[in-house]
Amino acid sequence: MTATLGLIGAGRLASALVAGWVAADPTCAPQILATDRYEGVAEALATQYGIGVRATPAAIAAEADLVILLVKPQDVPGAAAEVATTLRAGACVASAAAGVELATIRAALADETTVARFMPNIPVAVGGGVSAVCGDADAVAALTPWLQAVGTAVPMDESMFDAATAISGSGPGMLAYVIETFVAAAIDVGFSEDDANRLVVDTFAGTGRYLAETGESATALRERVTSPGGTTAAGIAALEAAGLPDAVIDAARAARDRGTELRSGS
């Protein structure tokens, strides 16, 4: 993380990324520059984290080694065209806009500019994010250390980005809904709201950490802790009877398909 990073857009995703980067390495803050179309947004981020602010995307592009477009999908072509006017030789451009393909970004830039796409998720703010990434080799190489500083970067073909958006991009929201439901269940069986939240959130977090650190598969863990005729078996049987497996698959497909629709302008 030695390059100068320029952020075009300083909203919620920029805030999450900057929070994660500065937590991982407080000395990186001066390397990060930001601008935003709305007055005061980038300045607020600078006040909180100590990053730099520039007035325009063109000013960012004149200094940055890697420019990241963190704007709404419909604003990507315009933002890319603006940074193209002052982009430094050898600088790379990346975009986190859902549904905006590499070809669309490239069309607004000089032919020699290398481009990447990535799809992070909100846990980047606490160093636990997962980011799908694709694009030109030089741009991916420039972007990947920044993504690895706040979680995991998973390279893939661009054709898988709608699916990645469904699984890891939309995943935190869908998992939060599941956790919300488990909290309601804990309250239903007698716990206070505070105790229910602590029991459920820490159980989900601990299970995810266990799987990540041990490398054990979810299937193997489930089989190992499910005794025949026991409480876990009874709970899983109820989830299966209610159609949980099909519901999860349907949710992933619906999110993927909606991403495809958004990409096509539907």
Secondary structure, 3 states (H helix, E strand, C coil): CCCCEEEECCCHHHHHHHHHHHHHCHHHHHHEEEECCCCCHHHHHHHHHCCEECCCHHHHHCCCCEEEECCCHHHHHHHHHHHHCCCCCCCEEEECCCCCCHHHHHHCCCCCCEEEEEECCHHHHHCCEEEEEEECHHHHHHHHHHHHCCEEEEECCHHHHHHHHHHHHCHHHHHHHHHHHHHHHHHHCCCCHHHHHHHHHHHHHHHHHHHHHHCCCHHHHHHHHCCCCCHHHHHHHHHHHCCHHHHHHHHHHHHHHHHHHHHCCC
